[in-house]
Each structure stands twice: as structure tokens, then as C-alpha cells.
């Protein structure tokens, strides 16, 4: 896929991103600088089960947004409830992005969950199925996606939202925009890698 004059490739089996043939870290890898491995104390079996369920929910919501197909999952029904209640429209989902430094050099890549429209304004949303919603982590993640999305698609992002969907939980949470804090994390990552 071509984005801003760069060719982005993604290999799902190894979770590897390449920009113009060069491996770049994922945005998630940059987040590990601050948050480490958040799930290091959770057993592999529990993690695998949670990852499978998370993938199932994400894919079901992606199909819903693209085809209108409603699957019989609580999280999908709760997503529809939130969409109706908060009056958001999904413009796109599973959108690939590249994060560039100030010189236009690719730093990282990723794929964001949702591009939303509320009252004519464009924003980003991320779906979480975790037992508790880590708003600090989500703030860094969504702010990195915001910067990358604006760089790639020349669209100003006005808001960031977390969608917490897990069984009967359904929350639509505002996340503050903080570009400076986010760039500090990027700089820390680049210093560590150089």
C-alpha cells in the first residue's frame, strides 16, 4: 500500500511492518518504552484466549462497519448501542498509518481501529476489550495514531475516543490530545534505538 510516497507492507504472522522494504517498529513497540510488557504476569494460555476473543470482536466490528453484518456478540451489540447513543459515524476502520519524524523519515507504522465522525468533526477511536481500561496507555496510543494519521492523510483529528467493550461493559471515553507528551516518548524511543 502506498502512503505519502512510501510503500507500506505488513506481515501478520510475524507482526512486522516494512516501509520501502525496511523493517520499522510498530506503534505498540514504541509504547513498550513507557509501559513495558503490561501482561508479563499473565499466563500464556490466558493471554492467547484474550487475544483470540479480542481479534474476534475487532473483526466482527470491522465486518459490521464495512458490510452491515451484525454478529451475535455482546460487544457488537454494545458497539451499536454506543454508536446510536453518542451519534458517531464510522468513516473507516483498520487504517494503516506511518509515523514520520520531522525530516519525513519513517519511524514506525501501525493500524488504527476507527476513524469517526461526530457532528462533522473527524476523530479516532480505539476498541479495548481489557478487563480494565488503561486510559494512560490509550492516551499515548491514540495520540501517536493521531500524529501518524494527520501526517499520512492530511486530515485534522479533533478528538480521541476509547471504546471499552467487554461482555456487558460498554463505555465511550474521551481521551485528551497531547502532542508534546507523545513526541517525548517518540524521542525517548529514538534515543534508545540509536
N, CA, C and O of each residue as an XYZ file, in Angstrom:
776
protein
N       0.836     -1.178      0.000
C       0.000      0.000      0.000
C       0.881      1.240      0.000
O       1.852      1.317      0.752
N       0.544      2.209     -0.840
C       1.293      3.460     -0.900
C       0.662      4.503      0.013
O      -0.535      4.778     -0.066
N       1.492      5.080      0.881
C       1.061      6.144      1.787
C       2.127      7.231      1.763
O       3.280      6.981      2.115
N       1.752      8.417      1.356
C       2.664      9.578      1.376
C       3.987      9.277      0.674
O       5.051      9.646      1.173
N       3.928      8.619     -0.463
C       5.137      8.333     -1.229
C       5.962      7.174     -0.695
O       7.064      6.921     -1.180
N       5.436      6.470      0.300
C       6.130      5.312      0.871
C       5.305      4.062      0.628
O       4.076      4.116      0.565
N       5.994      2.935      0.491
C       5.300      1.668      0.301
C       5.298      0.920      1.632
O       6.352      0.550      2.148
N       4.089      0.698      2.187
C       3.932      0.027      3.477
C       3.497     -1.412      3.263
O       2.544     -1.688      2.534
N       4.217     -2.335      3.918
C       3.854     -3.749      3.900
C       3.669     -4.212      5.347
O       4.327     -3.719      6.263
N       2.760     -5.169      5.527
C       2.548     -5.739      6.859
C       2.436     -7.251      6.736
O       1.693     -7.763      5.899
N       3.182     -7.962      7.579
C       3.146     -9.418      7.613
C       2.546     -9.844      8.941
O       3.184     -9.754      9.990
N       1.300    -10.311      8.873
C       0.522    -10.617     10.069
C       1.130    -11.741     10.905
O       1.086    -11.686     12.134
N       1.693    -12.748     10.263
C       2.223    -13.897     11.003
C       3.374    -13.515     11.932
O       3.568    -14.147     12.971
N       4.141    -12.482     11.563
C       5.253    -12.038     12.416
C       5.019    -10.641     13.004
O       5.869    -10.113     13.721
N       3.867    -10.052     12.697
C       3.536     -8.686     13.139
C       4.647     -7.706     12.757
O       5.091     -6.897     13.571
N       5.082     -7.800     11.504
C       6.195     -6.987     11.017
C       5.715     -5.964      9.998
O       4.976     -6.286      9.067
N       6.155     -4.720     10.196
C       5.889     -3.648      9.235
C       7.166     -3.318      8.488
O       8.244     -3.248      9.078
N       7.037     -3.113      7.173
C       8.149     -2.644      6.352
C       7.699     -1.382      5.634
O       6.598     -1.325      5.086
N       8.558     -0.375      5.644
C       8.319      0.844      4.874
C       9.452      0.948      3.868
O      10.622      1.049      4.237
N       9.087      0.922      2.583
C      10.076      0.926      1.498
C      11.109     -0.185      1.675
O      12.297      0.003      1.413
N      10.630     -1.352      2.128
C      11.493     -2.524      2.272
C      12.302     -2.577      3.549
O      13.047     -3.534      3.758
N      12.179     -1.577      4.411
C      12.943     -1.529      5.665
C      12.008     -1.784      6.840
O      10.954     -1.157      6.947
N      12.394     -2.705      7.724
C      11.572     -3.013      8.895
C      11.546     -1.799      9.820
O      12.582     -1.220     10.148
N      10.334     -1.430     10.230
C      10.152     -0.368     11.224
C       9.343     -0.944     12.383
O       8.571     -1.884     12.192
N       9.513     -0.391     13.575
C       8.735     -0.901     14.708
C       7.250     -0.545     14.552
O       6.873      0.368     13.817
N       6.442     -1.299     15.270
C       5.025     -0.937     15.331
C       4.860      0.166     16.378
O       5.728      0.370     17.227
N       3.764      0.851     16.304
C       3.469      1.870     17.313
C       3.386      1.214     18.691
O       3.762      1.823     19.691
N       2.901     -0.008     18.746
C       2.840     -0.752     20.010
C       4.239     -0.947     20.602
O       4.411     -0.876     21.819
N       5.226     -1.190     19.757
C       6.601     -1.357     20.253
C       7.123     -0.058     20.874
O       7.842     -0.096     21.873
N       6.771      1.077     20.296
C       7.177      2.361     20.878
C       6.538      2.527     22.262
O       7.176      3.033     23.185
N       5.289      2.104     22.399
C       4.592      2.225     23.684
C       5.259      1.398     24.779
O       5.132      1.720     25.961
N       5.969      0.331     24.398
C       6.633     -0.517     25.389
C       7.758      0.224     26.110
O       8.153     -0.174     27.206
N       8.281      1.304     25.506
C       9.310      2.114     26.172
C       8.760      2.651     27.498
O       9.462      2.660     28.509
N       7.527      3.087     27.485
C       6.916      3.639     28.698
C       6.225      2.574     29.537
O       6.310      2.596     30.765
N       5.546      1.650     28.885
C       4.667      0.732     29.612
C       5.230     -0.678     29.779
O       4.649     -1.494     30.495
N       6.352     -0.971     29.124
C       6.925     -2.313     29.218
C       5.958     -3.356     28.689
O       5.087     -3.055     27.874
N       6.116     -4.557     29.149
C       5.188     -5.623     28.785
C       4.107     -5.660     29.857
O       4.297     -6.237     30.927
N       2.977     -5.041     29.556
C       1.903     -4.899     30.542
C       1.351     -6.229     31.031
O       0.775     -6.305     32.116
N       1.522     -7.263     30.243
C       0.884     -8.537     30.572
C       1.892     -9.637     30.916
O       1.598    -10.823     30.764
N       3.073     -9.242     31.375
C       4.131    -10.225     31.636
C       3.752    -11.212     32.742
O       4.266    -12.330     32.766
N       2.865    -10.819     33.655
C       2.487    -11.700     34.760
C       1.244    -12.538     34.461
O       0.757    -13.265     35.326
N       0.737    -12.432     33.237
C      -0.455    -13.195     32.846
C       0.008    -14.440     32.082
O       0.914    -14.370     31.251
N      -0.616    -15.561     32.370
C      -0.196    -16.818     31.732
C      -0.417    -16.761     30.221
O      -1.301    -16.059     29.732
N       0.409    -17.517     29.497
C       0.295    -17.566     28.038
C      -1.082    -18.032     27.596
O      -1.630    -17.531     26.614
N      -1.641    -18.995     28.326
C      -2.952    -19.538     27.976
C      -4.033    -18.463     28.089
O      -4.877    -18.341     27.202
N      -4.016    -17.694     29.157
C      -4.997    -16.619     29.352
C      -4.805    -15.535     28.293
O      -5.772    -15.021     27.732
N      -3.543    -15.195     28.029
C      -3.257    -14.180     27.007
C      -3.747    -14.622     25.629
O      -4.327    -13.827     24.890
N      -3.519    -15.872     25.288
C      -3.928    -16.372     23.978
C      -5.453    -16.348     23.844
O      -5.988    -15.965     22.804
N      -6.137    -16.759     24.901
C      -7.604    -16.754     24.888
C      -8.134    -15.321     24.743
O      -9.063    -15.069     23.976
N      -7.532    -14.392     25.487
C      -7.947    -12.983     25.419
C      -7.653    -12.389     24.040
O      -8.461    -11.634     23.500
N      -6.496    -12.732     23.477
C      -6.131    -12.230     22.144
C      -7.091    -12.758     21.087
O      -7.508    -12.020     20.195
N      -7.441    -14.042     21.188
C      -8.389    -14.626     20.234
C      -9.748    -13.939     20.313
O     -10.353    -13.632     19.286
N     -10.224    -13.699     21.525
C     -11.520    -13.029     21.708
C     -11.441    -11.587     21.205
O     -12.376    -11.098     20.571
N     -10.333    -10.909     21.485
C     -10.142     -9.534     21.014
C     -10.149     -9.467     19.492
O     -10.763     -8.579     18.901
N      -9.458    -10.415     18.866
C      -9.433    -10.475     17.400
C     -10.828    -10.724     16.852
O     -11.238    -10.102     15.872
N     -11.552    -11.628     17.481
C     -12.922    -11.944     17.050
C     -13.806    -10.690     17.115
O     -14.567    -10.414     16.188
N     -13.700     -9.944     18.201
C     -14.506     -8.729     18.374
C     -14.112     -7.670     17.343
O     -14.977     -7.067     16.708
N     -12.805     -7.446     17.178
C     -12.343     -6.454     16.202
C     -12.813     -6.806     14.787
O     -13.294     -5.945     14.050
N     -12.669     -8.079     14.421
C     -13.075     -8.498     13.076
C     -14.586     -8.381     12.883
O     -15.049     -8.011     11.804
N     -15.351     -8.694     13.923
C     -16.815     -8.583     13.828
C     -17.238     -7.127     13.667
O     -18.154     -6.824     12.902
N     -16.572     -6.226     14.386
C     -16.903     -4.793     14.261
C     -16.455     -4.268     12.902
O     -17.136     -3.436     12.303
N     -15.312     -4.749     12.411
C     -14.865     -4.350     11.074
C     -15.891     -4.789     10.016
O     -16.234     -4.017      9.120
N     -16.373     -6.029     10.126
C     -17.388     -6.507      9.163
C     -18.675     -5.685      9.279
O     -19.294     -5.336      8.274
N     -19.063     -5.385     10.511
C     -20.252     -4.560     10.730
C     -20.111     -3.219     10.016
O     -21.033     -2.774      9.332
N     -18.968     -2.584     10.175
C     -18.742     -1.257      9.587
C     -18.675     -1.317      8.062
O     -19.117     -0.391      7.382
N     -18.126     -2.397      7.530
C     -17.938     -2.478      6.076
C     -19.123     -3.077      5.337
O     -19.388     -2.712      4.191
N     -19.850     -4.006      5.989
C     -20.922     -4.709      5.270
C     -22.295     -4.560      5.924
O     -23.317     -4.860      5.307
N     -22.316     -4.094      7.180
C     -23.589     -4.003      7.896
C     -23.986     -5.301      8.584
O     -25.032     -5.369      9.230
N     -23.142     -6.347      8.446
C     -23.433     -7.648      9.060
C     -23.306     -7.545     10.582
O     -22.261     -7.151     11.100
N     -24.381     -7.902     11.289
C     -24.386     -7.843     12.756
C     -24.233     -9.257     13.307
O     -25.109    -10.103     13.131
N     -23.110     -9.500     13.975
C     -22.868    -10.818     14.560
C     -23.420    -10.868     15.980
O     -23.563     -9.844     16.648
N     -23.723    -12.076     16.420
C     -24.331    -12.281     17.728
C     -23.266    -12.301     18.824
O     -23.005    -13.333     19.441
N     -22.660    -11.139     19.047
C     -21.679    -10.961     20.122
C     -22.128     -9.779     20.970
O     -22.584     -8.768     20.438
N     -21.999     -9.905     22.294
C     -22.386     -8.794     23.179
C     -21.637     -7.515     22.807
O     -22.204     -6.423     22.810
N     -20.353     -7.672     22.488
C     -19.543     -6.486     22.193
C     -20.047     -5.763     20.943
O     -20.019     -4.534     20.888
N     -20.502     -6.506     19.954
C     -21.032     -5.891     18.732
C     -22.332     -5.141     19.054
O     -22.538     -4.014     18.604
N     -23.189     -5.776     19.825
C     -24.449     -5.113     20.217
C     -24.162     -3.860     21.042
O     -24.830     -2.838     20.885
N     -23.168     -3.947     21.919
C     -22.803     -2.777     22.722
C     -22.159     -1.686     21.871
O     -22.351     -0.501     22.142
N     -21.400     -2.068     20.849
C     -20.850     -1.096     19.906
C     -21.991     -0.346     19.217
O     -21.953      0.879     19.101
N     -22.999     -1.080     18.763
C     -24.156     -0.452     18.113
C     -24.900      0.472     19.081
O     -25.371      1.539     18.685
N     -25.005      0.062     20.346
C     -25.631      0.907     21.364
C     -24.856      2.226     21.502
O     -25.445      3.307     21.485
N     -23.521      2.120     21.639
C     -22.703      3.328     21.777
C     -22.817      4.216     20.543
O     -22.900      5.439     20.656
N     -22.821      3.598     19.374
C     -22.916      4.358     18.121
C     -24.221      5.153     18.072
O     -24.233      6.321     17.682
N     -25.301      4.516     18.466
C     -26.601      5.192     18.458
C     -26.657      6.282     19.537
O     -27.116      7.395     19.283
N     -26.186      5.947     20.737
C     -26.256      6.870     21.871
C     -25.374      8.116     21.664
O     -25.801      9.236     21.943
N     -24.145      7.909     21.173
C     -23.205      9.026     21.011
C     -23.212      9.603     19.598
O     -22.487     10.553     19.299
N     -24.036      9.020     18.737
C     -24.248      9.548     17.381
C     -22.949      9.707     16.592
O     -22.691     10.748     15.989
N     -22.136      8.641     16.614
C     -20.924      8.686     15.797
C     -21.103      7.826     14.558
O     -21.819      6.825     14.557
N     -20.424      8.257     13.508
C     -20.401      7.527     12.247
C     -18.990      6.989     12.064
O     -18.018      7.695     12.336
N     -18.867      5.758     11.611
C     -17.552      5.188     11.323
C     -17.215      5.510      9.869
O     -17.890      5.047      8.949
N     -16.166      6.306      9.672
C     -15.722      6.670      8.324
C     -14.823      5.592      7.726
O     -14.853      5.338      6.522
N     -14.023      4.962      8.590
C     -13.090      3.936      8.126
C     -12.630      3.140      9.336
O     -12.739      3.601     10.473
N     -12.114      1.943      9.086
C     -11.533      1.171     10.180
C     -10.357      0.339      9.677
O     -10.200      0.081      8.484
N      -9.533     -0.068     10.657
C      -8.299     -0.805     10.359
C      -7.458     -0.047      9.324
O      -7.079     -0.586      8.284
N      -7.183      1.217      9.647
C      -6.496      2.125      8.729
C      -4.982      2.065      8.972
O      -4.526      2.306     10.089
N      -4.200      1.744      7.927
C      -2.741      1.717      8.079
C      -2.168      3.135      8.134
O      -2.617      4.031      7.419
N      -1.176      3.314      8.990
C      -0.513      4.615      9.112
C       0.990      4.420      9.246
O       1.468      3.366      9.667
N       1.720      5.467      8.876
C       3.169      5.527      9.086
C       3.429      6.785      9.916
O       2.894      7.853      9.616
N       4.239      6.656     10.945
C       4.648      7.788     11.764
C       6.009      8.260     11.256
O       6.957      7.478     11.187
N       6.100      9.546     10.900
C       7.332     10.125     10.361
C       7.958     11.067     11.379
O       7.259     11.660     12.200
N       9.298     11.203     11.318
C       9.953     12.218     12.133
C       9.850     13.572     11.417
O       9.237     13.664     10.353
N      10.444     14.613     11.994
C      10.335     15.968     11.423
C      10.973     16.088     10.044
O      10.652     17.007      9.290
N      11.886     15.154      9.707
C      12.543     15.182      8.398
C      11.835     14.305      7.370
O      12.309     14.158      6.244
N      10.693     13.718      7.762
C       9.939     12.875      6.840
C      10.449     11.446      6.749
O      10.092     10.714      5.826
N      11.287     11.046      7.708
C      11.811      9.681      7.741
C      10.832      8.812      8.538
O      10.430      9.191      9.637
N      10.446      7.653      7.998
C       9.533      6.773      8.728
C      10.145      6.275     10.037
O      11.276      5.791     10.067
N       9.368      6.406     11.123
C       9.804      5.960     12.446
C       9.138      4.642     12.811
O       9.782      3.725     13.322
N       7.829      4.560     12.539
C       7.040      3.398     12.949
C       5.807      3.301     12.061
O       5.527      4.192     11.259
N       5.085      2.214     12.218
C       3.849      2.025     11.461
C       2.836      1.320     12.353
O       3.178      0.757     13.393
N       1.600      1.366     11.925
C       0.551      0.709     12.693
C      -0.750      0.696     11.929
O      -0.840      1.118     10.776
N      -1.750      0.196     12.618
C      -3.084      0.139     12.027
C      -4.067      0.538     13.123
O      -4.178     -0.133     14.149
N      -4.780      1.643     12.890
C      -5.696      2.138     13.912
C      -7.095      1.568     13.700
O      -7.483      1.234     12.580
N      -7.838      1.464     14.790
C      -9.140      0.796     14.757
C     -10.200      1.575     13.976
O     -10.792      1.047     13.035
N     -10.438      2.829     14.366
C     -11.600      3.543     13.836
C     -11.300      5.002     13.527
O     -10.628      5.690     14.296
N     -11.809      5.463     12.390
C     -11.877      6.891     12.089
C     -13.354      7.249     12.215
O     -14.207      6.663     11.548
N     -13.640      8.214     13.076
C     -15.017      8.546     13.423
C     -15.402      9.955     12.990
O     -14.547     10.819     12.798
N     -16.698     10.166     12.843
C     -17.248     11.494     12.607
C     -18.329     11.722     13.657
O     -19.254     10.924     13.807
N     -18.189     12.838     14.381
C     -19.231     13.272     15.312
C     -19.490     14.747     15.022
O     -18.591     15.580     15.139
N     -20.706     15.054     14.650
C     -21.098     16.442     14.365
C     -20.167     17.125     13.365
O     -19.828     18.297     13.532
N     -19.759     16.405     12.339
C     -18.933     16.987     11.285
C     -17.456     17.064     11.597
O     -16.674     17.548     10.777
N     -17.057     16.595     12.773
C     -15.630     16.588     13.139
C     -15.080     15.173     13.045
O     -15.775     14.203     13.345
N     -13.818     15.066     12.622
C     -13.170     13.768     12.469
C     -12.319     13.458     13.693
O     -11.595     14.317     14.198
N     -12.416     12.222     14.159
C     -11.624     11.778     15.297
C     -11.238     10.326     15.131
O     -11.612      9.672     14.157
N     -10.481      9.833     16.099
C     -10.033      8.440     16.089
C     -10.587      7.715     17.306
O     -10.767      8.303     18.372
N     -10.855      6.419     17.123
C     -11.309      5.596     18.230
C     -10.521      4.305     18.281
O     -10.085      3.787     17.253
N     -10.343      3.791     19.483
C      -9.666      2.511     19.655
C     -10.530      1.611     20.526
O     -11.022      2.025     21.575
N     -10.706      0.386     20.079
C     -11.526     -0.590     20.786
C     -10.637     -1.379     21.747
O      -9.612     -1.933     21.351
N     -11.043     -1.421     23.004
C     -10.323     -2.209     24.008
C     -11.274     -3.219     24.634
O     -12.426     -2.912     24.939
N     -10.763     -4.427     24.815
C     -11.548     -5.481     25.441
C     -10.907     -5.935     26.749
O     -11.237     -7.005     27.262
N     -10.010     -5.146     27.283
C      -9.297     -5.478     28.515
C     -10.253     -5.447     29.709
O     -11.331     -4.858     29.637
N      -9.846     -6.089     30.808
C     -10.716     -6.119     31.992
C     -10.898     -4.716     32.579
O     -11.987     -4.368     33.035
N      -9.837     -3.919     32.566
C      -9.960     -2.511     32.965
C      -9.367     -1.647     31.847
O      -8.446     -2.066     31.147
N      -9.896     -0.466     31.696
C      -9.443      0.438     30.635
C      -8.281      1.278     31.144
O      -8.439      2.066     32.076
N      -7.115      1.110     30.533
C      -5.917      1.868     30.893
C      -5.909      3.159     30.068
O      -5.427      3.183     28.935
N      -6.448      4.222     30.655
C      -6.588      5.486     29.923
C      -5.239      6.131     29.616
O      -5.100      6.817     28.603
N      -4.249      5.919     30.473
C      -2.914      6.469     30.240
C      -2.301      5.837     28.986
O      -1.806      6.539     28.104
N      -2.340      4.524     28.920
C      -1.828      3.804     27.746
C      -2.584      4.236     26.497
O      -1.978      4.515     25.462
N      -3.901      4.290     26.597
C      -4.751      4.657     25.470
C      -4.448      6.076     24.988
O      -4.497      6.354     23.790
N      -4.134      6.971     25.927
C      -3.805      8.353     25.548
C      -2.538      8.393     24.688
O      -2.505      9.057     23.652
N      -1.514      7.687     25.120
C      -0.279      7.645     24.317
C      -0.536      6.983     22.967
O      -0.106      7.492     21.932
N      -1.237      5.850     22.976
C      -1.501      5.119     21.744
C      -2.286      5.976     20.749
O      -1.886      6.113     19.593
N      -3.397      6.548     21.195
C      -4.234      7.325     20.283
C      -3.557      8.612     19.826
O      -3.765      9.055     18.697
N      -2.753      9.211     20.688
C      -2.028     10.411     20.268
C      -0.967     10.085     19.219
O      -0.744     10.875     18.302
N      -0.315      8.933     19.343
C       0.627      8.501     18.294
C      -0.115      8.266     16.983
O       0.348      8.679     15.920
N      -1.268      7.602     17.062
C      -2.077      7.386     15.860
C      -2.564      8.709     15.273
O      -2.619      8.864     14.053
N      -2.912      9.649     16.125
C      -3.367     10.965     15.655
C      -2.286     11.636     14.815
O      -2.547     12.099     13.704
N      -1.078     11.682     15.351
C       0.031     12.309     14.628
C       0.253     11.594     13.296
O       0.367     12.234     12.251
N       0.312     10.264     13.344
C       0.567      9.480     12.127
C      -0.559      9.656     11.110
O      -0.292      9.810      9.919
N      -1.794      9.636     11.556
C      -2.930      9.772     10.638
C      -2.913     11.149      9.968
O      -3.132     11.261      8.762
N      -2.656     12.181     10.750
C      -2.597     13.537     10.180
C      -1.458     13.643      9.173
O      -1.610     14.268      8.123
N      -0.313     13.032      9.494
C       0.822     13.053      8.564
C       0.493     12.323      7.266
O       0.862     12.781      6.184
N      -0.199     11.193      7.368
C      -0.453     10.341      6.203
C      -1.603     10.829      5.334
O      -1.549     10.719      4.109
N      -2.633     11.360      5.956
C      -3.867     11.619      5.222
C      -4.285     13.093      5.194
O      -5.330     13.431      4.638
N      -3.474     13.970      5.793
C      -3.741     15.418      5.769
C      -5.149     15.767      6.243
O      -5.805     16.642      5.677
N      -5.602     15.079      7.282
C      -6.900     15.359      7.891
C      -6.643     15.697      9.352
O      -5.956     14.952     10.051
N      -7.194     16.821      9.821
C      -7.014     17.199     11.219
C      -7.930     16.361     12.104
O      -9.133     16.261     11.861
N      -7.344     15.768     13.125
C      -8.097     14.957     14.085
C      -8.479     15.843     15.265
O      -7.621     16.433     15.922
N      -9.780     15.926     15.519
C     -10.306     16.837     16.539
C     -10.563     16.176     17.883
O     -10.635     16.861     18.903
N     -10.703     14.841     17.900
C     -10.991     14.173     19.171
C     -10.470     12.735     19.137
O     -10.246     12.155     18.075
N     -10.288     12.189     20.324
C      -9.837     10.803     20.504
C     -10.803     10.114     21.466
O     -11.192     10.688     22.484
N     -11.186      8.877     21.136
C     -12.145      8.149     21.963
C     -11.683      6.716     22.199
O     -11.159      6.059     21.300
N     -11.886      6.258     23.401
C     -11.688      4.853     23.724
C     -13.040      4.174     23.810
O     -13.955      4.685     24.456
N     -13.171      3.029     23.164
C     -14.402      2.246     23.239
C     -14.090      0.993     24.034
O     -13.425      0.083     23.540
N     -14.573      0.949     25.273
C     -14.311     -0.195     26.137
C     -15.481     -1.158     26.000
O     -16.583     -0.881     26.473
N     -15.236     -2.282     25.354
C     -16.265     -3.284     25.076
C     -15.785     -4.628     25.601
O     -14.849     -5.219     25.062
N     -16.430     -5.101     26.649
C     -16.067     -6.411     27.200
C     -17.308     -6.986     27.863
O     -17.787     -6.465     28.871
N     -17.817     -8.056     27.293
C     -19.037     -8.673     27.795
C     -20.125     -7.597     27.927
O     -20.588     -7.062     26.920
N     -20.536     -7.277     29.165
C     -21.603     -6.278     29.350
C     -21.090     -4.844     29.483
O     -21.890     -3.914     29.582
N     -19.782     -4.654     29.486
C     -19.202     -3.308     29.611
C     -19.298     -2.592     28.267
O     -18.953     -3.157     27.229
N     -19.766     -1.353     28.295
C     -19.825     -0.528     27.086
C     -19.591      0.924     27.495
O     -20.470      1.574     28.062
N     -18.405      1.415     27.201
C     -18.030      2.790     27.560
C     -17.443      3.490     26.343
O     -16.747      2.883     25.528
N     -17.735      4.767     26.242
C     -17.227      5.631     25.171
C     -16.530      6.783     25.880
O     -17.181      7.713     26.355
N     -15.200      6.717     25.951
C     -14.414      7.583     26.831
C     -13.605      8.590     26.014
O     -12.938      8.227     25.046
N     -13.675      9.863     26.418
C     -12.854     10.899     25.773
C     -11.422     10.798     26.269
O     -11.172     10.620     27.461
N     -10.478     10.915     25.327
C      -9.050     10.853     25.635
C      -8.443     12.199     25.250
O      -8.679     12.684     24.144
N      -7.661     12.813     26.149
C      -7.096     14.133     25.840
C      -6.034     14.082     24.738
O      -5.272     13.122     24.624
N      -6.013     15.134     23.942
C      -4.986     15.273     22.903
C      -3.774     15.938     23.544
O      -3.905     16.983     24.180
N      -2.592     15.337     23.380
C      -1.358     15.875     23.957
C      -0.180     15.489     23.066
O       0.488     14.481     23.299
N       0.059     16.302     22.049
C       1.114     16.006     21.073
C       2.507     16.061     21.704
O       3.361     15.228     21.398
N       2.738     17.044     22.587
C       4.070     17.209     23.185
C       4.481     15.979     24.005
O       5.599     15.481     23.871
N       3.579     15.504     24.843
C       3.855     14.336     25.671
C       4.181     13.127     24.796
O       5.087     12.346     25.090
N       3.415     13.000     23.715
C       3.597     11.873     22.811
C       4.950     11.944     22.110
O       5.640     10.931     21.998
N       5.338     13.134     21.635
C       6.630     13.269     20.953
C       7.794     12.987     21.889
O       8.832     12.486     21.457
N       7.626     13.308     23.175
C       8.686     12.991     24.139
C       8.934     11.486     24.181
O      10.078     11.041     24.270
N       7.857     10.707     24.116
C       8.001      9.253     24.103
C       8.701      8.792     22.827
O       9.546      7.898     22.870
N       8.354      9.392     21.705
C       8.995      9.053     20.418
C      10.481      9.377     20.495
O      11.313      8.570     20.082
N      10.823     10.551     21.021
C      12.238     10.946     21.143
C      12.998      9.986     22.053
O      14.140      9.621     21.777
N      12.347      9.584     23.139
C      12.965      8.625     24.067
C      13.241      7.302     23.352
O      14.297      6.695     23.530
N      12.277      6.868     22.544
C      12.430      5.626     21.784
C      13.600      5.751     20.791
O      14.438      4.854     20.693
N      13.644      6.872     20.060
C      14.692      7.059     19.049
C      16.067      7.130     19.702
O      17.036      6.604     19.154
N      16.167      7.770     20.862
C      17.454      7.842     21.576
C      17.912      6.445     21.993
O      19.088      6.103     21.868
N      16.980      5.654     22.483
C      17.304      4.295     22.948
C      17.766      3.419     21.779
O      18.651      2.579     21.943
N      17.166      3.617     20.602
C      17.472      2.793     19.446
C      18.739      3.219     18.712
O      19.298      2.444     17.935
N      19.201      4.468     18.958
C      20.370      4.950     18.191
C      21.682      4.566     18.829
O      22.744      4.899     18.303
